[in-house]
Amino acid sequence: MARRVAAPGRAQGKRTTRFQKGGFTFQTDAGFESQILRSSGVRAVVEAETAQLAGKMIKEAPLGPHVHTDAYSIKKNIHPYVDTVGDEWVGFIVIEENPEARHAMLQERGYRDPAGKRHRGRFFLKKVLERERVQ
């Protein structure tokens, strides 16, 4: 039975990477990126960043006209979630899980009322995302 032998200067299960800047070469374990991206430390970082972004969106969300309860306001219906997509953790911010909530996207993009009058959008979500992109 033939035995598989690694190429000279290259251990089995290792990968050689060469950087353009500085012209140096180093060896890593094959597939180390996916191991890192699946780790609990990366999940904690993604959770923290997603929660922070959701908090900023909640802060910027318009107040509801609800006198007796807040349960249907936009601020109470913005929730961060973290899940795996492929080999990595991804943060999602869900707006309006509750179908009876005020329509956040109508507030965001604007709408026409039943009388046909146009109401401008507030673009509160877009402003938060633009501020985060700059930082």
Secondary structure, DSSP 8 states (H G I E B T S, - for coil): -------TT--TTEEEEE-SSTT-EEEEETTHHHHHHTSHHHHHHHHHHHHHHHHHHHHHS-----SS--TTSSGGGEEEEEEEETTEEEEEEEE--STTS--HHHHHH-EE-TT--EE----HHHHHHHHHHH-
